[in-house]
Amino acid sequence: MYASASIARLKAARRLTKRALRQRERAFLAEGPQAVSEALATGARVTGLFVTAPAQARHAELVARAEDAGVEVQVVSGEVMSELAQTVTPQGLLAVCDFVDVPLEQVTEARPTLVALLANVRDPGNAGTVLRTADAAGAGAVIFADASVDIYNGKCVRASAGSLFHLPVVAGVRLPAAVAALKGAGLRVLAADGRGSASLNDPRVQRDLGSPTAWLFGNEAWGLPEDLLALADESVAVPIYGRAESLNLATAAAVCLYASAHALLGTRDDARALRPDPGESRGGHVHIREAL
């Protein structure tokens, strides 16, 4: 049985499985040792940690880190963990974290050289994977515009594998406002589109990727409609050399973002970093650990 204070904490955590209540509380659930570890390491505000007894034994050092940081740790049953994590095979660790998104102005003031901009992306797994890919490619921010999925959806948080805590994320802005702000900060906006007027392997496009760029990605099913394509400086298609009809969103995003990262690193005498270090602040320098 749980004490009354513990029951109250569990009820509060259960509410965070609903989007409207997450928005009201400005808090979300991050499940799994990777997410919990990155939340603690990057200085995100973690207000509670639920852990099963087996997970507490497996991840004793991580639980101790949370306790040392002043996080209240509560041991729960596997059944309770499954309910909170909303997954068939929960990993036994689940943190309650404050929202980490930042205003659009914070991103543009930092003058990023690479940004991923998502418009009407609805699948949380895809959204989280693009976020993880943008992090790996050294992007300076990811922006979720218009009717895109809630970045704090449990599937999105899990798919990001901790990257939600690594780089600035903007949520809920209108796409025209985001595009205008990015252009004002000196970035070219390229729309990834299978019908694009240029190909990613065009030498001119490859050369232009050496300048600050924001990649615009559309909905998984219908891509970018004409009115959104018109906001971009240019539309670019990822070439398909085989017989596949198309690439899925996450794969296309990986190809585009890494093409930009490679071009940007090639223009620098010191190619150690593309963006600020979240260890210093959410706007500081993350180092590229492997050659592209």
Number of C-alpha atoms within 10 A of each C-alpha: 6 11 7 9 9 14 12 12 13 17 12 14 22 16 16 23 19 14 17 11 15 20 14 9 14 14 22 27 28 29 29 21 20 17 24 26 17 18 25 19 15 17 15 17 17 23 16 19 22 26 25 21 16 15 18 18 11 12 15 12 11 17 24 14 14 23 14 10 14 12 19 15 18 15 19 18 13 18 10 17 22 15 13 22 25 14 13 8 10 18 19 25 27 24 29 22 20 17 19 22 19 16 14 20 13 15 24 19 12 15 16 22 24 28 26 26 25 26 23 19 23 17 16 22 19 22 27 27 24 28 33 24 22 26 26 18 23 24 27 29 28 26 27 26 23 17 17 21 23 21 25 27 21 24 22 24 28 23 20 26 21 23 25 26 26 28 31 26 24 22 22 17 17 13 21 14 12 20 22 14 17 25 18 12 18 16 23 22 23 24 25 27 22 20 11 17 10 18 19 19 14 13 10 11 15 16 14 15 25 20 17 20 25 30 23 27 26 23 17 18 10 8 19 20 11 8 8 16 20 12 17 20 14 17 22 23 20 20 16 11 6 7 6 7 8 13 15 11 21 19 15 19 25 18 15 23 27 18 18 29 22 17 18 21 18 13 13 12 7 9 14 15 15 22 24 22 18 18 14 12 14 22 21 14 19 22 13 16 9 6 8 12
